[in-house]
């Protein structure tokens, strides 16, 4: 909830790097952030964690306005669907 998008972006990346499923809910919420960089990192992080719980949120992110978000969501959806 930090006002600086770079902080939120780094937090999303950090949750993915840690790989703990306890971060899934926060990352799903971050997929609706106002900053595309935050949404893209959240999608990547959800793929890095690999939780199938994120499948529906990632599927919705496939229609994001930003192509980078869509690309990372597609990759992440492929990862979680194999789990």
N, C-alpha and C positions, 0 to 999 in steps of 0.2 A: 504494500500500500504506500510505498515511498513515492513522493511526488516526482522524483527523478527517474525517468525511464531507464537510464543506464543501470541504476541500482536494481530495478525490477528485472531487467534483462540478465544481469549477472546472478541474481538470486535464482532465476529459473535455470540457468546453466548449472549453477552449483548443485541444485537439487538433482539434476540429471547425472552429474558427475558422481554424486554420492550414491545414487542408485537405490535409494530406500523408498519402498512403496508408500510410506507414510506421506510422501510429498505429492502423490498423485492428485488428491483433491485440490490442492493449491495450484498445481500446474494446469489442471482442467479449467479452473477459474481464470488463470492467466491467459488461456486461449481467447478470452474475450477482452483482453486489455486494449486500450486505445493505441498503443504503440506496436507497429508491426514487428519490430525487433524483439519485443517481449513475447509476442504470440509465436514467432518462429522459434525462439529458444525454448519456449514451453513445449512446442510440438516435438522438437529434438529431444528434450529431456524425457518426455513421455515415452518416446521410442527407446531411449537409453535405459529407462527403468524396465520397459517391456511388460507393463501391466495391461492385461486384456480389459480391465475396468475402464480404460481410457478409449476404447474402440469407438464408441458412439460420438464422443467429443471430437476425436480426430477425424471421423467421417464428416462431421459438420464443418471442420476447419478446411476441408477440401474445397469449399466454396468461398473461402476468404478472399477479400479484394486484393491482397498482396500475393504475387506469385511465389515469393520466397517462403511464405507461410504455407501455401498450398503444397509446395515441393517437400518441405520438411514433414508436413502432416501425412503426405502420401508415403514417404519413406517410413515414418513411425508406424503408420497403420499396417504396412507390410511386416514390420518387425513384430508388432503385438499380435497379429493374426497368426503368426507361426508359433507363438508360445502355447 
